[in-house]
Amino acid sequence: MRCLRRNKRPFWYALFREKERVKGGHRPIYEDAVRTTGNISPAKGAAYAEPFGSDLQYDRVIVLDNPNCPIDENTILFIDVEPSRNTDGDYIYDYVVKKVARSLNSVSIAVSRVSVS
């Protein structure tokens, strides 16, 4: 029921490709952002079940009906913003993946909001 077409909304994800050496450390490099749709929960509240346990801190849960979706814990997400880059060419995103739980017919993704400029 969660993956009914009327419950889905669009978002974008960018998969981690590699770390690039830069002066003073490393910089993550991501693939091009890909648009997809899924059931994105409203902000986390006490009325929702804790499918990832109570120790994990997350803000929302995304449910996809494709268990083979390539999203993993290194993926960045664009849920409330469209993909864009800053002057250095780095993505400006608003969510990161905290945990992925796959089942036979779906995948649940716990995400947390971040502030990237």
C-alpha positions in Angstrom: 0.0 0.0 0.0 2.9 2.4 0.7 4.1 2.2 -2.9 0.8 3.2 -4.6 1.4 5.7 -7.4 -0.6 8.3 -5.6 1.6 8.1 -2.5 4.9 8.5 -4.4 6.6 11.8 -4.8 9.8 12.7 -6.8 13.3 13.1 -5.3 16.8 12.8 -6.6 19.8 10.8 -5.5 23.5 10.8 -6.3 25.6 7.8 -5.7 29.1 8.1 -4.3 31.9 7.5 -6.9 35.2 8.1 -5.2 37.3 10.3 -2.9 39.5 12.9 -4.5 42.6 14.1 -2.8 42.6 17.8 -2.2 44.9 20.1 -0.2 44.2 19.3 3.4 42.2 16.1 3.0 39.7 14.4 0.7 36.6 15.4 -1.2 33.8 13.1 -2.1 32.9 12.8 -5.8 29.3 11.8 -6.7 27.7 10.4 -9.9 25.1 12.6 -11.7 21.9 12.9 -9.8 19.1 10.5 -10.8 15.4 11.3 -10.5 13.1 8.7 -8.9 9.9 8.4 -7.0 9.1 6.9 -3.6 6.8 7.2 -0.6 8.5 9.8 1.6 7.3 10.0 5.2 6.6 13.3 6.8 9.0 14.4 9.5 9.6 11.7 12.0 7.1 11.6 14.9 6.3 9.5 17.9 3.3 7.9 16.1 5.6 6.1 13.6 7.1 2.6 14.1 10.8 2.4 14.5 11.8 0.0 11.6 15.5 0.7 12.1 15.5 0.5 15.9 15.6 3.2 18.5 19.4 3.8 18.5 19.5 5.2 14.9 18.7 8.9 14.6 16.8 9.7 11.4 14.3 12.3 10.2 12.3 10.5 7.5 11.8 7.2 5.8 11.6 6.6 2.1 9.9 3.4 0.9 10.6 2.2 -2.7 9.0 -0.7 -4.5 12.3 -1.6 -6.2 14.5 -3.7 -3.8 17.4 -3.5 -6.3 17.6 0.3 -6.1 21.3 1.2 -5.9 20.9 3.7 -3.0 23.2 2.9 -0.1 24.6 4.6 3.1 27.1 6.7 1.0 24.3 8.2 -1.2 23.2 11.9 -1.0 19.6 12.9 -1.5 17.7 15.9 -2.8 14.2 15.7 -1.4 13.1 19.3 -0.7 15.5 20.9 -3.2 16.4 20.1 -6.8 20.0 19.1 -7.6 22.4 22.0 -7.9 26.2 22.6 -7.4 28.2 25.3 -5.7 31.0 27.2 -7.3 33.5 24.4 -6.5 31.3 21.9 -8.4 30.1 20.1 -5.2 26.4 19.1 -4.9 24.2 21.1 -2.6 21.9 18.5 -1.1 19.5 18.3 1.9 19.5 14.7 3.1 21.9 11.8 3.7 21.2 8.1 3.9 21.6 6.7 7.4 20.4 3.1 6.9 19.0 0.9 4.2 16.7 -2.1 4.9 15.9 -4.3 2.0 13.1 -6.9 1.8 11.9 -9.2 -1.0 9.6 -6.6 -2.6 10.7 -3.2 -1.2 13.4 -1.1 0.3 13.1 1.3 3.3 15.7 4.0 3.6 16.2 6.1 6.8 17.4 9.6 6.0 18.6 12.6 8.0 18.4 16.3 7.0 21.7 18.1 6.7 22.7 21.7 5.8 25.1 21.9 2.9 26.1 25.1 1.1 
